Amino acid sequence: MSCPRLPQEIYDYIVDVLRDEPKTLKNCGLVCKSWVPSVQKHIFGRVALFSISDLRAWKKTFPDAVDSPALYTRTLYIIAKRFCPP
């Protein structure tokens, strides 16, 4: 099934309006491939890492930096008392 033919800007606007609703955003990402970049911009716009294991999990999940949603990350929070390994 293909998306209805509307200008991409309309889809982007719809996704922008839903930026504070993560569950709805994730569902929007499943609707149409052309929606995915707009959705990822909001889902991965802020990333929080709480431990070195979180960082390792991120790197394991997204091994290729070119395809990583980190491209959409604008704010990175590192929240840990001791993030660096001994």
N, C-alpha and C positions, 0 to 999 in steps of 0.2 A: 504494500500500500504506500502510495506517495503522499507527500504533504500537499495541501491545496496551494495553488499558485497565488501567493501574496508576496509583496516585497519583504525581503529578509528583515528589514528594519522593523516591520510590524511584529514579527516573531521576537526579535530582540527586545522590543519594548515590553511585550507581554512577560517575558522572562525577567526583565528588570523590575517590573512591578511585583513579581513574586520572590524577590531576593531574600526576604526575611522568612520564607517558608521552605525550609530544607526538604521536607518530605515531598512537597509539591514540585520543587525544583528537580529532584531526582526523577520523579515521574515524567516531567517535561523532557528530560534528557532521553527518555525511552520513546518519545513520540516520533521524533524525526531526527535524522543525522544532522541536518542543518541547524538544529537547536542546540546541539551538544556544546559547541564553543561558548555560547552565551551562558549556558547552565554551568559549565565548569568554571567560568570566570567568577561566578558567585559562590559555588560550593567550595572552591579551593582558594578563594581570595584571601582568607585568613586561615592559617595553619598553626596548630599548637602542638609542640613536641614536649612531652613530660619526662622523657627519659632517653637514654642512649638506645634502649630497645625500641622506642618509638621511631627513632631515626633509622635504625637498621630495618625495621618493618617497612618504612616508607621506601627505602632504597631497594628492598627486595621486591616490593609490589610494583615499583616503577623503576626498573633498572636502566632504562634508556632515557637519558636526560632530554633528548629531542622530543620524545612522546610523553614526557612527564607532565602531569597537571601542575607541577611547580612553576611552569611558565605563566600560570594564571595567579600565582601567589603574590600578593602585594604586601601582606603583613605576616611575619613569621614570629610566633611566640615561642620562646624556649623557657619552659617553666620547670626548673629542677634545682635542687640545692647543689647537686654535684653532677653536672652533665658530662664532663670529660672523664674518660676512664682513667684509673690510677696508673 
